[in-house]
Amino acid sequence: MKSMLFAAALGLSATAALAAPETYELDPSHSQVVFSYNHLGFSTTTGMFSGFEGTIEFDAEDPANSSVNVSMPIMSMFTGWEERDAHLMSDEIFGAKEGDMVTFTSTGIEVTGENTALITGDLTMNGITKPVVLDTVLNQKADAHPMNNRPWLGFSATTTLLRSDFGVGLFAPYVSDEVQVQISIEAGKSE
């Protein structure tokens, strides 16, 4: 009897091990956060972050059991105009220093469709942490990336943030407090 229980426990452990999430590392060369906001009603200003680091723990069998942990340097922000970038990094707005990071750590995933989910997590920027929800789409999952023959994932996500929530609401509401965020990332399975 004891040997049957032991064998059953081993079988359950092996099944649980097969279903465990797998680690995927972000590909910084194909990952971006693009943001846009209204400027005084005249135009839409766009910028981006790059320089990603992070991992996705992806559970293909139970996507709700997955998780995301991402960071990017605040000083990687680029809007296409040097004076604006310098102003954004100044003490008047971010007061950014080398090594300051924007981070996102997921706290829950609600699967909403075959390839869609709402990913809730803690976004930390400018020393302030707030919960955000990313409306996420799994664009593609491949067993072998065509260029490097590794398992690969691609995701897109959107959200809307309030600048003032993160202490960077200068000139709001004239310069829109709402910032539209579009995320596109690729990640390869860790070797």
C-alpha positions, -999 to 999 in steps of 0.1 A, spaced: 0 0 0 28 24 9 46 18 -24 14 25 -43 9 58 -25 46 67 -31 43 58 -68 11 79 -70 28 109 -53 58 106 -77 33 106 -106 16 137 -93 50 154 -88 61 146 -123 28 159 -137 32 191 -117 67 195 -129 56 192 -166 30 219 -161 54 244 -144 60 278 -161 90 281 -184 113 311 -183 116 334 -213 140 363 -214 130 395 -230 147 404 -263 157 440 -259 163 445 -296 126 437 -304 109 452 -273 95 487 -269 72 508 -248 57 536 -269 37 563 -252 17 593 -264 -1 622 -249 -21 653 -261 -1 685 -262 -23 715 -254 -50 702 -279 -27 710 -308 -8 677 -313 0 643 -300 35 638 -287 50 604 -289 80 588 -272 94 554 -263 115 535 -238 140 508 -247 168 489 -230 145 462 -215 155 435 -191 133 409 -176 116 376 -178 83 360 -185 74 328 -166 50 314 -192 27 285 -184 13 273 -218 -11 249 -201 -24 275 -176 -16 310 -188 -32 325 -156 -3 308 -138 23 329 -158 41 360 -145 61 390 -158 89 410 -143 104 438 -165 126 468 -160 139 496 -183 161 526 -176 142 558 -173 171 576 -192 163 554 -222 132 576 -228 134 592 -263 109 616 -278 128 627 -309 136 662 -296 168 666 -274 155 697 -255 123 679 -245 142 648 -235 165 669 -213 135 687 -198 118 653 -190 150 641 -172 154 674 -153 146 679 -116 114 697 -128 99 664 -140 117 630 -134 150 642 -118 164 611 -135 198 598 -126 218 570 -142 205 537 -130 169 549 -123 145 523 -136 109 518 -145 97 484 -133 66 463 -138 59 431 -117 27 412 -124 4 403 -95 -23 385 -114 -34 373 -148 -70 370 -160 -73 350 -192 -100 367 -213 -98 347 -246 -78 322 -265 -49 346 -270 -59 375 -247 -55 384 -210 -56 412 -185 -23 414 -167 -25 433 -134 8 444 -118 27 470 -99 43 497 -120 71 516 -103 82 549 -118 98 580 -102 99 562 -69 61 556 -68 44 523 -72 8 520 -85 -13 491 -98 -19 490 -136 -38 466 -159 -23 457 -193 -48 446 -220 -26 419 -235 -25 398 -267 -3 368 -273 7 376 -309 26 343 -315 42 314 -298 67 294 -318 85 262 -308 115 274 -329 122 310 -338 131 310 -376 165 328 -369 178 312 -337 158 279 -334 147 287 -298 111 287 -285 99 323 -288 69 344 -277 56 378 -289 31 400 -270 13 433 -275 -3 452 -246 -20 486 -240 -29 506 -210 -36 542 -200 -17 559 -172 -21 592 -154 12 611 -152 1 627 -119 -2 593 -103 36 590 -106 45 625 -96 52 638 -131 20 658 -138 36 691 -146 13 713 -168 -16 689 -164 -44 692 -176 -31 714 -204 -5 689 -213 -27 658 -210 -25 639 -177 -35 608 -195 -8 589 -213 -16 561 -238 9 532 -236 15 506 -263 39 477 -255 54 453 -279 78 426 -267 95 394 -278 110 369 -255 131 338 -260 132 307 -239 161 307 -215 189 283 -225 
